[in-house]
């Protein structure tokens, strides 16, 4: 099963960094901040402008991005966590 985003939305596979203190203690999920990093796995066709043309998106499949902390909708499929969000919630591309 695949997710096909509509409009200016994208689908990210959430990258969850393992957090560990310098002393070797792992931080539990309940104490962690929400992840803000993901890899783009699907992009929509772009927002339709008044002229009827599609506005191109700044991201493409395979890009690693940082996104706003509380943005998007979480979706879990086949045990993998995804996030669907608008491209305007992407803050930066990680190179």
N, C-alpha and C positions, 0 to 999 in steps of 0.2 A: 504494500500500500504506500502511495506517495502523497505528499501534501503539495498542492498547487496554489500558491497565494494569488490573490486578486489585487488589481490596482497597484498602488505604490507600496504594497506590503512585501516583506521578506520573511523567510523561515530560517532560523538559526539553530544549529546544534550547540547547546550550551556547553561551554568549556568550564568545568568545575575544577579549580586548582586545589590540590590537597594542601591544607594549611597545617603547618607544624611549627611549634616554637623552636627556638634555638636549642632548648634543652631536650628536644625530641618528643615532646608531648603533642599528640594530634588534637586539633580543636574539633569538638563535635559539631554536627550540622546545626544544632539548635543555637549555638553561639556564633556561628559564622555569619558574615554579611552575605547578601544575595550576590551570586556571580554577575558580573557585568561584561563578560567576554564570551564571544561565540563565533562559530564558523558558519558562513552563509551556505546553505544547502539548496535553496530555491529562491527565485526572485519573481515578482509579478511583472506584468507587461508595462507597468508605469501608469501614472495618473493621466487621465484624459484632460487635456487643456480645452479652453473655450473654442479653439480653432478645430478641435476634433482630433488633433494629433496626440500621440503619447509622449509624455515627458520622460526622457531617458533617466535611468537610475544611476547613482554614483557608485554602487557596489555591484559585484558579480559573484557568481557561485565560486566558492573556494576562498574568498576573502575572509580574514579574521578581523573582527570588529569589536569595538567597545560600544556599549549602548547604555542609555539612561537607566538608572537603578530600578525604578518601579514601572517600567514600560512593558507593553506587550501582554500577550496571553500565553501561559504555560500549557504545553500539550505533551503528553507522554504516549509514545507509540512504540510497540515492540521493545519496551524496557529502556528506550532512549528518550531523554528529555529534550524537547524542542521549545522554541519560543517564536511566536508569530508577532511581528511588530511592524509599524510603519517605518519607512526608510528615514523619515524625519527624526526618529528616536535614536538613530545611529550617530554617535558622537565622533568616531574616528576609525580609520582603517589601520590595523597594526601591520607594519612591514618588517 
